[in-house]
Amino acid sequence: MSFMDNAGGLGDKAKDFAGQNPDKVDQGVEQAGNFVDEKTGGQYADKVDQGQEALKNQFGGQGGDQQQGDQAADQQGGDQQQQ
C-alpha cells in the first residue's frame, strides 16, 4: 500500500470526524484563526475570517451565515410562541 493510498483513507476519516463533531471543527478553526491573527498582528484578519468561514462550511461546522440564519429562525419561532 502506497503513501497516497493511506493519505486518501486519512482524508475520509477526517471528513467523517468533522461530520460527527462540527462543534470541535468550529473550535479548532477558531483557534487556528486566532493564532494566525496573533502572529500577524491582525494584518490579515479579514482574509483569516474568510478562510475560517470557508473551512467551517466545508467541514460540517456552522459558518457565520448559517448561525445568523439559525438565530433568525429561533427569533421567529419565539415570536410565534408569544402570540
PDB file with SEQRES, HELIX, SHEET and CRYST1 records, atoms N, CA, C and O in Angstrom:
SEQRES   1 A   83  MET SER PHE MET ASP ASN ALA GLY GLY LEU GLY ASP LYS          
SEQRES   2 A   83  ALA LYS ASP PHE ALA GLY GLN ASN PRO ASP LYS VAL ASP          
SEQRES   3 A   83  GLN GLY VAL GLU GLN ALA GLY ASN PHE VAL ASP GLU LYS          
SEQRES   4 A   83  THR GLY GLY GLN TYR ALA ASP LYS VAL ASP GLN GLY GLN          
SEQRES   5 A   83  GLU ALA LEU LYS ASN GLN PHE GLY GLY GLN GLY GLY ASP          
SEQRES   6 A   83  GLN GLN GLN GLY ASP GLN ALA ALA ASP GLN GLN GLY GLY          
SEQRES   7 A   83  ASP GLN GLN GLN GLN                                          
HELIX    1 AA1 PHE A    3  GLN A   20  1                                  18    
HELIX    2 AA2 PRO A   22  THR A   40  1                                  19    
HELIX    3 AA3 ALA A   45  GLN A   58  1                                  14    
HELIX    4 AA4 GLY A   64  GLN A   82  1                                  19    
CRYST1    1.000    1.000    1.000  90.00  90.00  90.00 P 1           1          
ATOM      1  N   MET A   1       0.848  -1.179   0.000  1.00  0.00           N  
ATOM      2  CA  MET A   1       0.000   0.000   0.000  1.00  0.00           C  
ATOM      3  C   MET A   1       0.890   1.237   0.000  1.00  0.00           C  
ATOM      4  O   MET A   1       1.819   1.343   0.801  1.00  0.00           O  
ATOM      5  N   SER A   2       0.605   2.153  -0.885  1.00  0.00           N  
ATOM      6  CA  SER A   2       1.434   3.347  -1.020  1.00  0.00           C  
ATOM      7  C   SER A   2       1.001   4.442  -0.040  1.00  0.00           C  
ATOM      8  O   SER A   2      -0.050   4.361   0.597  1.00  0.00           O  
ATOM      9  N   PHE A   3       1.832   5.442   0.051  1.00  0.00           N  
ATOM     10  CA  PHE A   3       1.530   6.586   0.906  1.00  0.00           C  
ATOM     11  C   PHE A   3       0.234   7.259   0.465  1.00  0.00           C  
ATOM     12  O   PHE A   3      -0.579   7.644   1.306  1.00  0.00           O  
ATOM     13  N   MET A   4       0.035   7.401  -0.825  1.00  0.00           N  
ATOM     14  CA  MET A   4      -1.165   8.063  -1.329  1.00  0.00           C  
ATOM     15  C   MET A   4      -2.432   7.283  -0.973  1.00  0.00           C  
ATOM     16  O   MET A   4      -3.475   7.879  -0.705  1.00  0.00           O  
ATOM     17  N   ASP A   5      -2.340   5.957  -0.970  1.00  0.00           N  
ATOM     18  CA  ASP A   5      -3.496   5.164  -0.558  1.00  0.00           C  
ATOM     19  C   ASP A   5      -3.846   5.444   0.899  1.00  0.00           C  
ATOM     20  O   ASP A   5      -5.018   5.591   1.248  1.00  0.00           O  
ATOM     21  N   ASN A   6      -2.835   5.516   1.736  1.00  0.00           N  
ATOM     22  CA  ASN A   6      -3.049   5.816   3.153  1.00  0.00           C  
ATOM     23  C   ASN A   6      -3.569   7.236   3.340  1.00  0.00           C  
ATOM     24  O   ASN A   6      -4.440   7.473   4.176  1.00  0.00           O  
ATOM     25  N   ALA A   7      -3.042   8.173   2.571  1.00  0.00           N  
ATOM     26  CA  ALA A   7      -3.457   9.571   2.694  1.00  0.00           C  
ATOM     27  C   ALA A   7      -4.924   9.732   2.310  1.00  0.00           C  
ATOM     28  O   ALA A   7      -5.643  10.519   2.925  1.00  0.00           O  
ATOM     29  N   GLY A   8      -5.368   8.996   1.306  1.00  0.00           N  
ATOM     30  CA  GLY A   8      -6.776   9.059   0.918  1.00  0.00           C  
ATOM     31  C   GLY A   8      -7.691   8.576   2.023  1.00  0.00           C  
ATOM     32  O   GLY A   8      -8.739   9.173   2.269  1.00  0.00           O  
ATOM     33  N   GLY A   9      -7.307   7.510   2.685  1.00  0.00           N  
ATOM     34  CA  GLY A   9      -8.081   6.995   3.810  1.00  0.00           C  
ATOM     35  C   GLY A   9      -8.105   7.961   4.973  1.00  0.00           C  
ATOM     36  O   GLY A   9      -9.105   8.066   5.683  1.00  0.00           O  
ATOM     37  N   LEU A  10      -7.011   8.662   5.166  1.00  0.00           N  
ATOM     38  CA  LEU A  10      -6.928   9.645   6.246  1.00  0.00           C  
ATOM     39  C   LEU A  10      -7.893  10.796   5.984  1.00  0.00           C  
ATOM     40  O   LEU A  10      -8.545  11.290   6.905  1.00  0.00           O  
ATOM     41  N   GLY A  11      -7.980  11.214   4.742  1.00  0.00           N  
ATOM     42  CA  GLY A  11      -8.919  12.278   4.387  1.00  0.00           C  
ATOM     43  C   GLY A  11     -10.355  11.878   4.657  1.00  0.00           C  
ATOM     44  O   GLY A  11     -11.153  12.678   5.147  1.00  0.00           O  
ATOM     45  N   ASP A  12     -10.683  10.630   4.335  1.00  0.00           N  
ATOM     46  CA  ASP A  12     -12.034  10.131   4.597  1.00  0.00           C  
ATOM     47  C   ASP A  12     -12.326  10.106   6.092  1.00  0.00           C  
ATOM     48  O   ASP A  12     -13.424  10.455   6.526  1.00  0.00           O  
ATOM     49  N   LYS A  13     -11.338   9.692   6.870  1.00  0.00           N  
ATOM     50  CA  LYS A  13     -11.523   9.658   8.325  1.00  0.00           C  
ATOM     51  C   LYS A  13     -11.709  11.069   8.876  1.00  0.00           C  
ATOM     52  O   LYS A  13     -12.519  11.290   9.775  1.00  0.00           O  
ATOM     53  N   ALA A  14     -10.955  12.020   8.331  1.00  0.00           N  
ATOM     54  CA  ALA A  14     -11.083  13.406   8.782  1.00  0.00           C  
ATOM     55  C   ALA A  14     -12.473  13.946   8.456  1.00  0.00           C  
ATOM     56  O   ALA A  14     -13.076  14.635   9.279  1.00  0.00           O  
ATOM     57  N   LYS A  15     -12.983  13.644   7.275  1.00  0.00           N  
ATOM     58  CA  LYS A  15     -14.321  14.102   6.899  1.00  0.00           C  
ATOM     59  C   LYS A  15     -15.377  13.470   7.798  1.00  0.00           C  
ATOM     60  O   LYS A  15     -16.325  14.138   8.211  1.00  0.00           O  
ATOM     61  N   ASP A  16     -15.215  12.184   8.101  1.00  0.00           N  
ATOM     62  CA  ASP A  16     -16.157  11.510   8.992  1.00  0.00           C  
ATOM     63  C   ASP A  16     -16.149  12.160  10.374  1.00  0.00           C  
ATOM     64  O   ASP A  16     -17.202  12.426  10.954  1.00  0.00           O  
ATOM     65  N   PHE A  17     -14.948  12.412  10.892  1.00  0.00           N  
ATOM     66  CA  PHE A  17     -14.823  13.047  12.200  1.00  0.00           C  
ATOM     67  C   PHE A  17     -15.488  14.422  12.188  1.00  0.00           C  
ATOM     68  O   PHE A  17     -16.234  14.770  13.104  1.00  0.00           O  
ATOM     69  N   ALA A  18     -15.209  15.199  11.140  1.00  0.00           N  
ATOM     70  CA  ALA A  18     -15.765  16.545  11.043  1.00  0.00           C  
ATOM     71  C   ALA A  18     -17.284  16.502  10.993  1.00  0.00           C  
ATOM     72  O   ALA A  18     -17.954  17.325  11.617  1.00  0.00           O  
ATOM     73  N   GLY A  19     -17.825  15.549  10.257  1.00  0.00           N  
ATOM     74  CA  GLY A  19     -19.273  15.432  10.162  1.00  0.00           C  
ATOM     75  C   GLY A  19     -19.923  15.057  11.482  1.00  0.00           C  
ATOM     76  O   GLY A  19     -21.047  15.472  11.767  1.00  0.00           O  
ATOM     77  N   GLN A  20     -19.226  14.279  12.279  1.00  0.00           N  
ATOM     78  CA  GLN A  20     -19.764  13.835  13.563  1.00  0.00           C  
ATOM     79  C   GLN A  20     -19.480  14.816  14.697  1.00  0.00           C  
ATOM     80  O   GLN A  20     -20.107  14.742  15.753  1.00  0.00           O  
ATOM     81  N   ASN A  21     -18.536  15.735  14.483  1.00  0.00           N  
ATOM     82  CA  ASN A  21     -18.116  16.655  15.549  1.00  0.00           C  
ATOM     83  C   ASN A  21     -17.997  18.088  15.045  1.00  0.00           C  
ATOM     84  O   ASN A  21     -16.917  18.672  15.134  1.00  0.00           O  
ATOM     85  N   PRO A  22     -19.063  18.669  14.522  1.00  0.00           N  
ATOM     86  CA  PRO A  22     -18.964  20.021  13.962  1.00  0.00           C  
ATOM     87  C   PRO A  22     -18.547  21.064  14.990  1.00  0.00           C  
ATOM     88  O   PRO A  22     -17.897  22.047  14.638  1.00  0.00           O  
ATOM     89  N   ASP A  23     -18.909  20.867  16.245  1.00  0.00           N  
ATOM     90  CA  ASP A  23     -18.521  21.821  17.278  1.00  0.00           C  
ATOM     91  C   ASP A  23     -17.013  21.832  17.482  1.00  0.00           C  
ATOM     92  O   ASP A  23     -16.423  22.889  17.705  1.00  0.00           O  
ATOM     93  N   LYS A  24     -16.390  20.666  17.405  1.00  0.00           N  
ATOM     94  CA  LYS A  24     -14.937  20.595  17.560  1.00  0.00           C  
ATOM     95  C   LYS A  24     -14.225  21.184  16.338  1.00  0.00           C  
ATOM     96  O   LYS A  24     -13.162  21.791  16.461  1.00  0.00           O  
ATOM     97  N   VAL A  25     -14.819  21.000  15.174  1.00  0.00           N  
ATOM     98  CA  VAL A  25     -14.258  21.603  13.960  1.00  0.00           C  
ATOM     99  C   VAL A  25     -14.287  23.118  14.096  1.00  0.00           C  
ATOM    100  O   VAL A  25     -13.287  23.790  13.842  1.00  0.00           O  
ATOM    101  N   ASP A  26     -15.434  23.653  14.496  1.00  0.00           N  
ATOM    102  CA  ASP A  26     -15.549  25.100  14.675  1.00  0.00           C  
ATOM    103  C   ASP A  26     -14.520  25.618  15.673  1.00  0.00           C  
ATOM    104  O   ASP A  26     -13.877  26.642  15.445  1.00  0.00           O  
ATOM    105  N   GLN A  27     -14.376  24.902  16.772  1.00  0.00           N  
ATOM    106  CA  GLN A  27     -13.431  25.315  17.811  1.00  0.00           C  
ATOM    107  C   GLN A  27     -11.996  25.307  17.285  1.00  0.00           C  
ATOM    108  O   GLN A  27     -11.235  26.242  17.532  1.00  0.00           O  
ATOM    109  N   GLY A  28     -11.634  24.260  16.567  1.00  0.00           N  
ATOM    110  CA  GLY A  28     -10.277  24.174  16.017  1.00  0.00           C  
ATOM    111  C   GLY A  28     -10.007  25.248  14.982  1.00  0.00           C  
ATOM    112  O   GLY A  28      -8.920  25.826  14.953  1.00  0.00           O  
ATOM    113  N   VAL A  29     -10.981  25.516  14.138  1.00  0.00           N  
ATOM    114  CA  VAL A  29     -10.831  26.555  13.116  1.00  0.00           C  
ATOM    115  C   VAL A  29     -10.679  27.921  13.781  1.00  0.00           C  
ATOM    116  O   VAL A  29      -9.848  28.728  13.366  1.00  0.00           O  
ATOM    117  N   GLU A  30     -11.477  28.175  14.804  1.00  0.00           N  
ATOM    118  CA  GLU A  30     -11.379  29.446  15.530  1.00  0.00           C  
ATOM    119  C   GLU A  30     -10.005  29.606  16.176  1.00  0.00           C  
ATOM    120  O   GLU A  30      -9.390  30.669  16.091  1.00  0.00           O  
ATOM    121  N   GLN A  31      -9.529  28.542  16.821  1.00  0.00           N  
ATOM    122  CA  GLN A  31      -8.217  28.602  17.470  1.00  0.00           C  
ATOM    123  C   GLN A  31      -7.113  28.843  16.457  1.00  0.00           C  
ATOM    124  O   GLN A  31      -6.197  29.627  16.707  1.00  0.00           O  
ATOM    125  N   ALA A  32      -7.194  28.175  15.319  1.00  0.00           N  
ATOM    126  CA  ALA A  32      -6.174  28.363  14.282  1.00  0.00           C  
ATOM    127  C   ALA A  32      -6.206  29.789  13.758  1.00  0.00           C  
ATOM    128  O   ALA A  32      -5.159  30.410  13.569  1.00  0.00           O  
ATOM    129  N   GLY A  33      -7.391  30.303  13.527  1.00  0.00           N  
ATOM    130  CA  GLY A  33      -7.517  31.678  13.041  1.00  0.00           C  
ATOM    131  C   GLY A  33      -7.001  32.686  14.045  1.00  0.00           C  
ATOM    132  O   GLY A  33      -6.327  33.648  13.676  1.00  0.00           O  
ATOM    133  N   ASN A  34      -7.314  32.472  15.311  1.00  0.00           N  
ATOM    134  CA  ASN A  34      -6.823  33.369  16.361  1.00  0.00           C  
ATOM    135  C   ASN A  34      -5.299  33.333  16.448  1.00  0.00           C  
ATOM    136  O   ASN A  34      -4.659  34.360  16.674  1.00  0.00           O  
ATOM    137  N   PHE A  35      -4.727  32.154  16.267  1.00  0.00           N  
ATOM    138  CA  PHE A  35      -3.279  32.009  16.288  1.00  0.00           C  
ATOM    139  C   PHE A  35      -2.644  32.811  15.152  1.00  0.00           C  
ATOM    140  O   PHE A  35      -1.668  33.532  15.359  1.00  0.00           O  
ATOM    141  N   VAL A  36      -3.202  32.679  13.962  1.00  0.00           N  
ATOM    142  CA  VAL A  36      -2.673  33.418  12.806  1.00  0.00           C  
ATOM    143  C   VAL A  36      -2.815  34.912  13.035  1.00  0.00           C  
ATOM    144  O   VAL A  36      -1.882  35.669  12.769  1.00  0.00           O  
ATOM    145  N   ASP A  37      -3.972  35.348  13.526  1.00  0.00           N  
ATOM    146  CA  ASP A  37      -4.171  36.772  13.805  1.00  0.00           C  
ATOM    147  C   ASP A  37      -3.160  37.285  14.817  1.00  0.00           C  
ATOM    148  O   ASP A  37      -2.629  38.386  14.672  1.00  0.00           O  
ATOM    149  N   GLU A  38      -2.898  36.491  15.834  1.00  0.00           N  
ATOM    150  CA  GLU A  38      -1.938  36.888  16.865  1.00  0.00           C  
ATOM    151  C   GLU A  38      -0.535  37.028  16.279  1.00  0.00           C  
ATOM    152  O   GLU A  38       0.165  38.002  16.556  1.00  0.00           O  
ATOM    153  N   LYS A  39      -0.133  36.058  15.475  1.00  0.00           N  
ATOM    154  CA  LYS A  39       1.219  36.062  14.917  1.00  0.00           C  
ATOM    155  C   LYS A  39       1.414  37.144  13.856  1.00  0.00           C  
ATOM    156  O   LYS A  39       2.535  37.610  13.649  1.00  0.00           O  
ATOM    157  N   THR A  40       0.332  37.550  13.182  1.00  0.00           N  
ATOM    158  CA  THR A  40       0.452  38.561  12.126  1.00  0.00           C  
ATOM    159  C   THR A  40       0.005  39.942  12.595  1.00  0.00           C  
ATOM    160  O   THR A  40      -0.028  40.892  11.813  1.00  0.00           O  
ATOM    161  N   GLY A  41      -0.337  40.045  13.873  1.00  0.00           N  
ATOM    162  CA  GLY A  41      -0.794  41.320  14.403  1.00  0.00           C  
ATOM    163  C   GLY A  41      -2.128  41.757  13.820  1.00  0.00           C  
ATOM    164  O   GLY A  41      -2.433  42.949  13.795  1.00  0.00           O  
ATOM    165  N   GLY A  42      -2.924  40.807  13.353  1.00  0.00           N  
ATOM    166  CA  GLY A  42      -4.234  41.120  12.795  1.00  0.00           C  
ATOM    167  C   GLY A  42      -4.181  41.714  11.398  1.00  0.00           C  
ATOM    168  O   GLY A  42      -5.200  42.161  10.870  1.00  0.00           O  
ATOM    169  N   GLN A  43      -2.998  41.719  10.798  1.00  0.00           N  
ATOM    170  CA  GLN A  43      -2.811  42.330   9.490  1.00  0.00           C  
ATOM    171  C   GLN A  43      -3.680  41.674   8.409  1.00  0.00           C  
ATOM    172  O   GLN A  43      -4.102  42.340   7.463  1.00  0.00           O  
ATOM    173  N   TYR A  44      -3.942  40.398   8.547  1.00  0.00           N  
ATOM    174  CA  TYR A  44      -4.709  39.664   7.543  1.00  0.00           C  
ATOM    175  C   TYR A  44      -6.034  39.147   8.117  1.00  0.00           C  
ATOM    176  O   TYR A  44      -6.563  38.135   7.656  1.00  0.00           O  
ATOM    177  N   ALA A  45      -6.557  39.838   9.112  1.00  0.00           N  
ATOM    178  CA  ALA A  45      -7.744  39.364   9.831  1.00  0.00           C  
ATOM    179  C   ALA A  45      -8.929  39.122   8.900  1.00  0.00           C  
ATOM    180  O   ALA A  45      -9.666  38.152   9.077  1.00  0.00           O  
ATOM    181  N   ASP A  46      -9.119  40.003   7.903  1.00  0.00           N  
ATOM    182  CA  ASP A  46     -10.258  39.808   7.004  1.00  0.00           C  
ATOM    183  C   ASP A  46     -10.113  38.536   6.180  1.00  0.00           C  
ATOM    184  O   ASP A  46     -11.092  37.825   5.954  1.00  0.00           O  
ATOM    185  N   LYS A  47      -8.902  38.250   5.733  1.00  0.00           N  
ATOM    186  CA  LYS A  47      -8.657  37.026   4.955  1.00  0.00           C  
ATOM    187  C   LYS A  47      -8.762  35.786   5.844  1.00  0.00           C  
ATOM    188  O   LYS A  47      -9.276  34.749   5.425  1.00  0.00           O  
ATOM    189  N   VAL A  48      -8.271  35.909   7.068  1.00  0.00           N  
ATOM    190  CA  VAL A  48      -8.357  34.795   8.014  1.00  0.00           C  
ATOM    191  C   VAL A  48      -9.819  34.482   8.301  1.00  0.00           C  
ATOM    192  O   VAL A  48     -10.209  33.316   8.344  1.00  0.00           O  
ATOM    193  N   ASP A  49     -10.627  35.518   8.498  1.00  0.00           N  
ATOM    194  CA  ASP A  49     -12.053  35.318   8.754  1.00  0.00           C  
ATOM    195  C   ASP A  49     -12.739  34.622   7.581  1.00  0.00           C  
ATOM    196  O   ASP A  49     -13.572  33.736   7.772  1.00  0.00           O  
ATOM    197  N   GLN A  50     -12.378  35.034   6.362  1.00  0.00           N  
ATOM    198  CA  GLN A  50     -12.954  34.391   5.173  1.00  0.00           C  
ATOM    199  C   GLN A  50     -12.568  32.913   5.124  1.00  0.00           C  
ATOM    200  O   GLN A  50     -13.394  32.054   4.814  1.00  0.00           O  
ATOM    201  N   GLY A  51     -11.314  32.632   5.430  1.00  0.00           N  
ATOM    202  CA  GLY A  51     -10.853  31.249   5.443  1.00  0.00           C  
ATOM    203  C   GLY A  51     -11.543  30.428   6.514  1.00  0.00           C  
ATOM    204  O   GLY A  51     -11.882  29.265   6.294  1.00  0.00           O  
ATOM    205  N   GLN A  52     -11.750  31.029   7.668  1.00  0.00           N  
ATOM    206  CA  GLN A  52     -12.442  30.324   8.756  1.00  0.00           C  
ATOM    207  C   GLN A  52     -13.861  29.964   8.339  1.00  0.00           C  
ATOM    208  O   GLN A  52     -14.308  28.839   8.561  1.00  0.00           O  
ATOM    209  N   GLU A  53     -14.559  30.899   7.744  1.00  0.00           N  
ATOM    210  CA  GLU A  53     -15.931  30.630   7.316  1.00  0.00           C  
ATOM    211  C   GLU A  53     -15.961  29.527   6.262  1.00  0.00           C  
ATOM    212  O   GLU A  53     -16.818  28.645   6.306  1.00  0.00           O  
ATOM    213  N   ALA A  54     -15.026  29.577   5.320  1.00  0.00           N  
ATOM    214  CA  ALA A  54     -14.977  28.565   4.262  1.00  0.00           C  
ATOM    215  C   ALA A  54     -14.710  27.177   4.854  1.00  0.00           C  
ATOM    216  O   ALA A  54     -15.344  26.201   4.454  1.00  0.00           O  
ATOM    217  N   LEU A  55     -13.786  27.088   5.792  1.00  0.00           N  
ATOM    218  CA  LEU A  55     -13.483  25.804   6.417  1.00  0.00           C  
ATOM    219  C   LEU A  55     -14.662  25.271   7.217  1.00  0.00           C  
ATOM    220  O   LEU A  55     -14.980  24.083   7.152  1.00  0.00           O  
ATOM    221  N   LYS A  56     -15.302  26.143   7.964  1.00  0.00           N  
ATOM    222  CA  LYS A  56     -16.455  25.707   8.750  1.00  0.00           C  
ATOM    223  C   LYS A  56     -17.561  25.186   7.842  1.00  0.00           C  
ATOM    224  O   LYS A  56     -18.180  24.163   8.134  1.00  0.00           O  
ATOM    225  N   ASN A  57     -17.805  25.886   6.746  1.00  0.00           N  
ATOM    226  CA  ASN A  57     -18.846  25.454   5.813  1.00  0.00           C  
ATOM    227  C   ASN A  57     -18.460  24.163   5.105  1.00  0.00           C  
ATOM    228  O   ASN A  57     -19.316  23.314   4.856  1.00  0.00           O  
ATOM    229  N   GLN A  58     -17.203  24.011   4.785  1.00  0.00           N  
ATOM    230  CA  GLN A  58     -16.720  22.837   4.059  1.00  0.00           C  
ATOM    231  C   GLN A  58     -16.755  21.573   4.912  1.00  0.00           C  
ATOM    232  O   GLN A  58     -17.106  20.500   4.422  1.00  0.00           O  
ATOM    233  N   PHE A  59     -16.393  21.699   6.180  1.00  0.00           N  
ATOM    234  CA  PHE A  59     -16.188  20.516   7.013  1.00  0.00           C  
ATOM    235  C   PHE A  59     -17.254  20.324   8.075  1.00  0.00           C  
ATOM    236  O   PHE A  59     -16.978  19.753   9.130  1.00  0.00           O  
ATOM    237  N   GLY A  60     -18.450  20.783   7.819  1.00  0.00           N  
ATOM    238  CA  GLY A  60     -19.560  20.426   8.686  1.00  0.00           C  
ATOM    239  C   GLY A  60     -19.822  21.362   9.835  1.00  0.00           C  
ATOM    240  O   GLY A  60     -20.816  21.200  10.544  1.00  0.00           O  
ATOM    241  N   GLY A  61     -18.968  22.330  10.040  1.00  0.00           N  
ATOM    242  CA  GLY A  61     -19.246  23.296  11.096  1.00  0.00           C  
ATOM    243  C   GLY A  61     -20.233  24.310  10.580  1.00  0.00           C  
ATOM    244  O   GLY A  61     -20.568  24.316   9.395  1.00  0.00           O  
ATOM    245  N   GLN A  62     -20.695  25.153  11.449  1.00  0.00           N  
ATOM    246  CA  GLN A  62     -21.630  26.183  11.029  1.00  0.00           C  
ATOM    247  C   GLN A  62     -20.884  27.485  10.870  1.00  0.00           C  
ATOM    248  O   GLN A  62     -20.307  28.010  11.822  1.00  0.00           O  
ATOM    249  N   GLY A  63     -20.899  27.994   9.668  1.00  0.00           N  
ATOM    250  CA  GLY A  63     -20.299  29.295   9.408  1.00  0.00           C  
ATOM    251  C   GLY A  63     -21.178  30.391   9.964  1.00  0.00           C  
ATOM    252  O   GLY A  63     -22.290  30.125  10.420  1.00  0.00           O  
ATOM    253  N   GLY A  64     -20.701  31.608   9.933  1.00  0.00           N  
ATOM    254  CA  GLY A  64     -21.452  32.737  10.457  1.00  0.00           C  
ATOM    255  C   GLY A  64     -22.794  32.913   9.789  1.00  0.00           C  
ATOM    256  O   GLY A  64     -23.775  33.234  10.461  1.00  0.00           O  
ATOM    257  N   ASP A  65     -22.870  32.709   8.467  1.00  0.00           N  
ATOM    258  CA  ASP A  65     -24.131  32.858   7.755  1.00  0.00           C  
ATOM    259  C   ASP A  65     -25.153  31.861   8.265  1.00  0.00           C  
ATOM    260  O   ASP A  65     -26.319  32.213   8.445  1.00  0.00           O  
ATOM    261  N   GLN A  66     -24.747  30.640   8.498  1.00  0.00           N  
ATOM    262  CA  GLN A  66     -25.656  29.613   8.986  1.00  0.00           C  
ATOM    263  C   GLN A  66     -26.117  29.952  10.398  1.00  0.00           C  
ATOM    264  O   GLN A  66     -27.292  29.784  10.725  1.00  0.00           O  
ATOM    265  N   GLN A  67     -25.203  30.424  11.232  1.00  0.00           N  
ATOM    266  CA  GLN A  67     -25.562  30.757  12.599  1.00  0.00           C  
ATOM    267  C   GLN A  67     -26.561  31.907  12.612  1.00  0.00           C  
ATOM    268  O   GLN A  67     -27.504  31.897  13.403  1.00  0.00           O  
ATOM    269  N   GLN A  68     -26.365  32.899  11.746  1.00  0.00           N  
ATOM    270  CA  GLN A  68     -27.289  34.011  11.680  1.00  0.00           C  
ATOM    271  C   GLN A  68     -28.662  33.535  11.243  1.00  0.00           C  
ATOM    272  O   GLN A  68     -29.677  33.994  11.766  1.00  0.00           O  
ATOM    273  N   GLY A  69     -28.697  32.618  10.288  1.00  0.00           N  
ATOM    274  CA  GLY A  69     -29.959  32.054   9.835  1.00  0.00           C  
ATOM    275  C   GLY A  69     -30.661  31.300  10.949  1.00  0.00           C  
ATOM    276  O   GLY A  69     -31.878  31.401  11.102  1.00  0.00           O  
ATOM    277  N   ASP A  70     -29.899  30.544  11.726  1.00  0.00           N  
ATOM    278  CA  ASP A  70     -30.466  29.814  12.852  1.00  0.00           C  
ATOM    279  C   ASP A  70     -31.029  30.771  13.891  1.00  0.00           C  
ATOM    280  O   ASP A  70     -32.097  30.522  14.451  1.00  0.00           O  
ATOM    281  N   GLN A  71     -30.313  31.870  14.155  1.00  0.00           N  
ATOM    282  CA  GLN A  71     -30.778  32.836  15.135  1.00  0.00           C  
ATOM    283  C   GLN A  71     -32.070  33.493  14.662  1.00  0.00           C  
ATOM    284  O   GLN A  71     -32.983  33.717  15.456  1.00  0.00           O  
ATOM    285  N   ALA A  72     -32.146  33.802  13.371  1.00  0.00           N  
ATOM    286  CA  ALA A  72     -33.360  34.408  12.832  1.00  0.00           C  
ATOM    287  C   ALA A  72     -34.531  33.441  12.950  1.00  0.00           C  
ATOM    288  O   ALA A  72     -35.641  33.844  13.297  1.00  0.00           O  
ATOM    289  N   ALA A  73     -34.287  32.173  12.664  1.00  0.00           N  
ATOM    290  CA  ALA A  73     -35.346  31.168  12.783  1.00  0.00           C  
ATOM    291  C   ALA A  73     -35.780  31.023  14.234  1.00  0.00           C  
ATOM    292  O   ALA A  73     -36.970  30.876  14.514  1.00  0.00           O  
ATOM    293  N   ASP A  74     -34.836  31.063  15.151  1.00  0.00           N  
ATOM    294  CA  ASP A  74     -35.169  30.972  16.575  1.00  0.00           C  
ATOM    295  C   ASP A  74     -36.014  32.163  17.008  1.00  0.00           C  
ATOM    296  O   ASP A  74     -36.970  32.014  17.769  1.00  0.00           O  
ATOM    297  N   GLN A  75     -35.652  33.353  16.516  1.00  0.00           N  
ATOM    298  CA  GLN A  75     -36.406  34.545  16.872  1.00  0.00           C  
ATOM    299  C   GLN A  75     -37.816  34.484  16.315  1.00  0.00           C  
ATOM    300  O   GLN A  75     -38.766  34.875  16.993  1.00  0.00           O  
ATOM    301  N   GLN A  76     -37.964  34.005  15.103  1.00  0.00           N  
ATOM    302  CA  GLN A  76     -39.287  33.881  14.506  1.00  0.00           C  
ATOM    303  C   GLN A  76     -40.126  32.884  15.280  1.00  0.00           C  
ATOM    304  O   GLN A  76     -41.314  33.107  15.512  1.00  0.00           O  
ATOM    305  N   GLY A  77     -39.513  31.797  15.674  1.00  0.00           N  
ATOM    306  CA  GLY A  77     -40.217  30.792  16.466  1.00  0.00           C  
ATOM    307  C   GLY A  77     -40.644  31.357  17.799  1.00  0.00           C  
ATOM    308  O   GLY A  77     -41.744  31.073  18.274  1.00  0.00           O  
ATOM    309  N   GLY A  78     -39.785  32.154  18.407  1.00  0.00           N  
ATOM    310  CA  GLY A  78     -40.111  32.776  19.681  1.00  0.00           C  
ATOM    311  C   GLY A  78     -41.240  33.783  19.542  1.00  0.00           C  
ATOM    312  O   GLY A  78     -42.081  33.902  20.433  1.00  0.00           O  
ATOM    313  N   ASP A  79     -41.265  34.518  18.414  1.00  0.00           N  
ATOM    314  CA  ASP A  79     -42.326  35.474  18.161  1.00  0.00           C  
ATOM    315  C   ASP A  79     -43.670  34.768  18.021  1.00  0.00           C  
ATOM    316  O   ASP A  79     -44.690  35.258  18.506  1.00  0.00           O  
ATOM    317  N   GLN A  80     -43.664  33.626  17.361  1.00  0.00           N  
ATOM    318  CA  GLN A  80     -44.898  32.886  17.160  1.00  0.00           C  
ATOM    319  C   GLN A  80     -45.415  32.324  18.472  1.00  0.00           C  
ATOM    320  O   GLN A  80     -46.626  32.246  18.680  1.00  0.00           O  
ATOM    321  N   GLN A  81     -44.516  31.933  19.354  1.00  0.00           N  
ATOM    322  CA  GLN A  81     -44.939  31.380  20.633  1.00  0.00           C  
ATOM    323  C   GLN A  81     -45.572  32.451  21.516  1.00  0.00           C  
ATOM    324  O   GLN A  81     -46.450  32.149  22.325  1.00  0.00           O  
ATOM    325  N   GLN A  82     -45.132  33.700  21.368  1.00  0.00           N  
ATOM    326  CA  GLN A  82     -45.655  34.781  22.200  1.00  0.00           C  
ATOM    327  C   GLN A  82     -47.038  35.205  21.764  1.00  0.00           C  
ATOM    328  O   GLN A  82     -47.769  35.778  22.572  1.00  0.00           O  
ATOM    329  N   GLN A  83     -47.435  34.954  20.536  1.00  0.00           N  
ATOM    330  CA  GLN A  83     -48.725  35.411  20.021  1.00  0.00           C  
ATOM    331  C   GLN A  83     -49.861  34.638  20.559  1.00  0.00           C  
ATOM    332  O   GLN A  83     -51.011  34.909  20.215  1.00  0.00           O  
TER     333      GLN A  83                                                      
END                                                                             
